Amino acid sequence: MPRLPRPCLMLVTDRRLCHGISLPEAARLAVEAGVSAVQFRERDLPAGEQLELAAQVKRSIGSRALFIVNDRVDVALALGADGVQLPESGLPVAEARRLLGPDALIGRSVHSLQGAIAAERAGADYLIFGPVYATRTHPGAPPAGRQALREVAQAVSIPVLAIGGVAAEQVREVLQAGAAGAAVVSAILGTFDPKAAAAALVAKLT
Amino acid sequence: MPRLPRPCLMLVTDRRLCHGISLPEAARLAVEAGVSAVQFRERDLPAGEQLELAAQVKRSIGSRALFIVNDRVDVALALGADGVQLPESGLPVAEARRLLGPDALIGRSVHSLQGAIAAERAGADYLIFGPVYATRTHPGAPPAGRQALREVAQAVSIPVLAIGGVAAEQVREVLQAGAAGAAVVSAILGTFDPKAAAAALVAKLT
């Protein structure tokens, strides 16, 4: 059964941020720099295109990192992904478990302490909590802050990844708050050198 | 293996059209009036809410009509639906078949003759073709017309349902053009009496 490595740096995809580089290539570079999991999240694409692009990303990163699909359990199943990242309003953990089997890694995105506790109880393998800091990816979402992250990490026994505005400077803070690592989008993909950006994050993580 | 009845009247859901009645209740009334399949299509809802509402609709119609889920093979699997309706840009038919098994009814929505031929070749059990007429549901889409419907129905051997602006007055026309029936949204849900509206459509169909 795949387990989230600790500490974990997860790259969450957004192909629209890539600068003069394809998403599969950017993901490959990030993995070469030490990213341990790639979460494919291209929710504006229809399912057929998601499947196609996700297959390319999966092939590109090979077995060097975990490959997780956001929201679509069917796409995860079709690709034989390592797991699925369920949005807070996504399918219940129990349904995803039933469909994907006991060996799949099932993460739940949560935005509150209650949500985190409920997700652990429902059988999630890990959580992504945020936004911890202000983030360009979700400009309307008020940051939850480090204290909220600390409370979540203390309340559950499964790993919690911090998301939302986490750049290299914030990595130590989120680890100190009890996070098992971070999930980032623009801190890697929004740069002109995804490999160097990923390496800088990894260096702070370990 | 569930087969699409011939002729077939399929209700495609849009909860936002329901007048003072819940979607599960409207679907139940339509099925009582003779609708033979209900396709759950509430694409703006997150997957968790889709699953919940779709479960209510499925329970409400019981075994009196086929229950089909639009796009999300995972939701169809979770509910044990009779099948899935794949949008033209949705998952490939072969993937849906692999995930749902040989007994599932797999429909593909198509908008051209080439799309129809490709979908039959890919293993779809039936097609929905349209919009045949101008429709409020997709106001930007130019109607394909009866002649295009006729060409599609002649080119494939699987059943073709006409969609798009089909009201009771158009049912005979689409059957004469070779359609196996019709898929409707507002002609049932956009009325104040879904049962009477469905009955009027069924009467024209048989």
Interface residues (C-beta under 8 A of the other chain):
Chain A: P46 A47 G48 E49 L51 D71 R72 V73 D74 V75 L77 A78 P87 S89 G90 L91 P92 E95 A96 R98 L99
Chain B: P46 A47 G48 E49 L51 D71 R72 V73 D74 V75 L77 A78 P87 S89 G90 L91 P92 E95 A96 R98 L99
